[in-house]
Structures are given as C-alpha cells and as structure tokens.
Amino acid sequence: MKEPILELRDVEVAFGQAKILRGVSLELYPGETLGVVGESGCGKSMTGFAVMGMLPKPGKVTAGSIRLEGRELTTLTNREWLDVRGDQIALVMQDPFTSLNPMMRVGEQIAEALRLHQNMSRDQANRRAVELLDEVGVPVPESSARKYPHQMSGGQRQRVVIAIAFACKPKVLIADEPTTALDVTLQAQILRLIREMQERDGTAVMLISHDIGVIGALSTRVAVFYAGRVVEIGTSREVLLSPAHPYTKALLSAMPTAGKTVLASLPGQPPDLSTLGGGCAFAERCPVRCDRAEIDPRLTPIAQAPDHRAACWRVESNEPAPVGETPLA
C-alpha cells in the first residue's frame, strides 16, 4: 500500500480537564476518501480542526502526532500554518455562509487564495477565479464573481467554498458535514462535485458526517468514532456489511432503508468526556457487555481481515456474543 499522506498517531485534544479526543490514530492515503462517522459530540469535527490547526480556544493538542507527508503539524507556528492551510490542506464546512467573508465579493475571495499560495498577479487570479466558478457549476460565472455571499443561494455558496478549497489543488481536503444545510437534491450535487474535483486533482478527502448512508456511498474506508476514539476502522465494505463493534451495528440499525418500518434505537447517552474514567466508554450502552469492560479495549484486527479493526474485547478474544445477548442487527 502507498505511504499515507496524512497520519495521526495517538492524538489527544483537551479543553481544560475534558479530553475530547482520546488517542486517535488514523491514516489517509493519496486519492482516497476516508469517511468519519459517529454521533454528535464524538470527536469527528475536532479531529478535522486538529488537522487544520484550527481548534477553538481553549482546546489544544496535548499528546500525539499529526503528520502531513512526514511533516509534523502540531508544532507549526502561526506563520508556518499560513503556508499550509488553504494550500496543502483545505476545509469545507457545513455552513457556507459562515465560511465566507460577507464583506468581500466571492470572486475576490477565490482570487485571494490564488494570490497567496500560487503567486498569481491580481489579473491572473481574477481570471482563474471565474474559471473555477464555472468548473464548480456556478451559473454565469463572470457576473457571479462580482456578487456578495448573501446574494447567492445556499447551494451556490457551497460551490464557492468548494472552488476556494480546490483552487490550489490541496493534498488533503477536510469536508465537515458539507451538505447538512442543503436539501436532498443539492446534497447529491455537492457530493458529486467534491468527488469530481477530487478525482481531477488526486486529493485525499476526509469526509466527516453523521449520515452513514453518505459515508457508505462515497468512502473508500470508514472510521467509526465514539467518545473521542476510533472504535472501528476498515474498508467501507467491511465496516458497513460486516460490522464488528456493537456501536457500529447500532448505527446501521438506526439507518432508514427501504422496507424498514421500525428503526432500532440505542438506549442511553454518550458519556460525559469531562468525567469519563478508564474502561470501555461504550460499556453502559453495550448490549453484549463483557466482564472485561473495566479495561479499555484497543483496536484489534478482525480475523481474515487485518485492515479491519475494532476496539472491542469480543473481537480481541474472538469471542461470540453470549446466548440471549444478540448484538443489534
């Protein structure tokens, strides 16, 4: 397999005494899409912000390593981040209106990225900005470039954000719930656009979403987050068709599908990360809890699928669920 372009090793992020990320390890390979899925508050977005060096205060990386092509990102200065962010790593967030400067015309915002990172003249950047608006499907790109964000629809604004993100052909794109604020038709268009731009430029994409259907449709591999940790990771086919962790099974059970009249629900709530102690964080909600739950399980390869790993004691011991305690299906 190729060397990863982005690698996280045992990353911890804390807000005061609360550990929001608790030893996250991930790899992202050139040209692939890694889907990151889980409930709200599980650490998905914080992982993206940590990679971008954009953690909201007082959050900070307190342990671990984040490397882009071998370069450590956690030690970059603010000046060094200016050369990386927007050029080598780009971000598309769920609300395009808050991602854009309301006081600048959209063409100027695209051109600004090109002038900063591509050493273009003002005229060159302005012309390229119009071309990018055309490439992402914004109608009448010449006149649209002169509009302010509030003069465009939500779908058009998200296309502008994507144009900015791909303007410098980044090595890595973090797409954090990029379609949440859009209707179903626009969601499909935006996701198709991201995939087309990715294939054109060979960009590696980390797609963050709570929608496991979107993750399954677009991702090469899937990482399932729970309580600030990766609890399962593998190819999309392995994770979604043969889930090993009971939390992944619960997520899939709650997913609406054709012919399903009743959706399964998972009892309880995710743990409070500010008071979370040791042991398996999922234990209180787990339908197949075992007597080793007091110790935190590590990601362990699944038999016959070494690239598919899950953090569950039953996986580590190859132990089936006990009779009468069938996992959610």
N, C-alpha and C positions, 0 to 999 in steps of 0.2 A: 504494500500500500504506500501511497505517497506520504511524504512528511506533512504533518499538519501545518497549516498556515497560521492558525491561532490555537494556542494551548493554554488551558487553565489548570493549575495544579494546587489542590488543597486550599482554595481561596476562601478566606473568611472576611465578611464585612460586618462591622458593628456600628450601631447607633447608640452611643453610650454603653450601657450594660447589655443591651439586646443584640445578640448575634443574628443578623438577618440572613447571612449566608454562612453555612457551617461545613466548610471543607468541600467546596465544589470543584470537581475535576471534569474537564471536557476537552475534546479536540474538534477542530473544524478544519476540513480538508479543502483544497482548492476546487472550486466549481460546484461543491455540494451544497445542499440545503439541510441544515440541522434544525429540526423542529423542537421547540422547547415548550412544554405544556404542563399545566397544573392549575390548581385553584388560585383565586386572588390571594395575594399575600404570601405565596410560597417561595418567592425569591426570583421569579423569572425576569422581571424588569430590572431588578437590582443587579442581576448578572450582566445584563446589557449595559447598564450605566457604569458598572465597574470596568467593563472592557473599554468603554468610551472615555473613561476618566471624568465622568460627569455625575458622580454620586452627590445627591443633595446633602448639604450640611445638616447635622454633624457626622454623617456617615463617612467611613473611611475603610480602606482595605487594611486589615490588621494582621493578616498572615497569608502565605501562599504566593503564587507566581502567576502572572498573565504575560504571555509572550506572543508577539507578532513576528513571524519569521525569525524566531530566536531572540528578538529584541525585547527586553523586559520593559513593560509598560508602567508598572506600579511605581517606578522611581523617576518617571519623566517629570521635568519641570514644566511650568505653565507655558514657557516659550517653546519647549520641545513639542508639547501637545498641539500647538498651533500648526506645526508641520505635519502631524499625523492625522488629527481629527479633520474629517471632511475630504482628505486626500487619500490616505491609505485605509481608513475606517470611516464609514458613513452610517448615518442613523435616519431611519424613517419611523416616526412616532404615530400614535393612533389619532391625534388631533392635529390636522394640518394647519388649522388657523393659529394655534399657539406656537407652531414650529416656524412660522413666517413672521417677518417684521412688518407690522401693519402700516408703517410709515414709508416703506420702500416699494417701488413697483417690482412686480415679480421678475421681470427681465433683469433688473438691476441686481436682484438677489442671486440669480443664477450666475450672472457675469462676475459678481464679487468673488464667488468661489473659484472661478476660472482664472481671474487675475491674481488671486492669492497663491494658488497652487500650480497653475500651468504657465505662469509668466507671460500671459497674453496682454496685448495692448487693450485699451478701452474699446476700440472699434472691433477688434477681433473677438473679444469676449462678448460684446453685444450681439454680433452676428451669430456666434456659436450658441448663445442663449436662445435665440429664435429657432435655430435648428433643433436644439434639444426639446423645446416646447412642441415642435412638430413631431419629433420622434416619440414623445410620450403621449401624443394624441390630443393635445390641447387645440381646440378649433381656432382658426385664423391666428396663427402664432404671432405674426407681426404686430397686430393690434393688442393681442392678449398680453404681450410682453410689457405693454405700457399700462396695464391695469394694476390696481392695488389688490391685495388679497380679499378684501371684503366685497370686491366687485365680481368675484368668481364663485362658482358653486363649490360645494364640499368635494365633489369628485375631481373638479379641475384643480382645486388647491392641492389635493393629494398628489395629482400628477406633477404639479410644480415641485413639490417636495421630493418626488422620485427623480425628477430631472436634476435637481440640485445634488441629490445623493449620488447619482451616477455620472455627474458632469466630469469628474476627474478619474473615472474608471477605478474605483477603490478595490482593494484586495478583499475587503470584508465589508458586508452590509449587515447591520443590526436592524431588523424590521420588527418593531414592537407593536403588536396589535394594529397593523397598518390599515385594517378595513373595518374596525369596530364602529366607527362613526358613520358608516355608509350603508345604504340599502343593499339588498342581496344582489341586484344586478350590477351595481357599481363595485361591490366586493369582488365579484368574479372578474370584472375588467381590470381592476387594480392588481389583483394577484397574478393574472395572466401577464400584465405589463411587467411586473417585477421579474417573473420567470423569463420573459423575452429579453429584458435588459441583462439579466444575469447570464443567460446563455451567450449573448453577444460579447460580453466583456470577460466572461470566465470568473465572475465574482463569487466568492463563498458567502452564503447567506445564513444568518442565524434568525430563524423565524419564530418569534415569541407569540403565543396565542393561548387563550383558554379554550378555543374551539378545536377539539381533537379531529373533527372532520376536515377542517382546513389543513391542519398539520399532516394528516394522512394523505391528502391529495397532492401536497407539494413537496414533502420532505423526503430526503434520501435516508436519513436516520432520525430517530426520535429520542429525546431525553425527557423523562418524566420527573418533575420536581415535587417535593413535599417537604414543608417545614424547613426551607433553606438548604435542602440537599437534593442531589440526584439520586432517586431511588430505583430507576430502571433506565437503561440505555441500550440501543441496538438499532438494527435496520428497521425501517418503517414496517416492513412485512413481519419481522419477528415480534416487535413490540405490540403491534395492533392486532395481529392474528393469533399470536401465541404469548399473551402477556404472562409474566412470571410473578409480578408483585401484586398483592391484593389491592393496593391503591389504584394501579393501572386498570385492573379488572373492574373496579368500581367506577372509574371514569368512563370506561367503554360501556358499562351497563346503563349509565345515565345519558348516553348519547341517543338522540331520537333517530330511528331508522324506519324504513317503510314496513308497515305491518305491525310495528310495536305499539301496543295500546297503553302499556304501563311502563313508566321509566323507573328503574331502581334508584334508590337514594341511599346515601351513606350517612348513617347516624352520627351525631356529634359534630364537633367543630375542630378545625385545625388548632394545634396547641399555641399558647402564648409564648412567643420566642423570647420574651424578656425574662420568663421564669422557667423555661424548658431546661430540665436537667439531663442526665445521661439516659441511656437506653434507647429503644426504638421509639421514635416520635409518633409512629402510626399505631402503636400498641393499643391505645384506648379505643380506637375505632376499628381495629382489625377483626374481621370475622373468623380468622384462623390463628389467633394469637397463640404463641407457644410459651413455654416456661423459661425461655432464654431472652425474653423481651427486655429484661433489665439491662442487657448489654447491647450497645448499638451495633447492628449488623453492617458489614462492609459490602461494597459492590462485588459480587461474585459471578464468574462466568456460568452460564447455563450449559448443561451437558449437551454435547453435539453442536453447540453454537457459541464458540469462545468470544465472539464480538458482541454477544447479547449478555448483559449483566444486570443483576438485580440485587438490591440491598435487603435481603430477607433471609432469616435463619432457615426457613424451609428449603430455600434454594441452596444455601451453603451446605446443608446436610443431605440434600436430595431427598428430603422427607415429604411425603404427600400430606395433604390436609387430613386431619383425623375424621373418622366416620361421624356423620352428623354435623360436621362443620365445613360444608362445601363452600368454597370461595364464590363470590359474586360472579355471575357469568353473563 
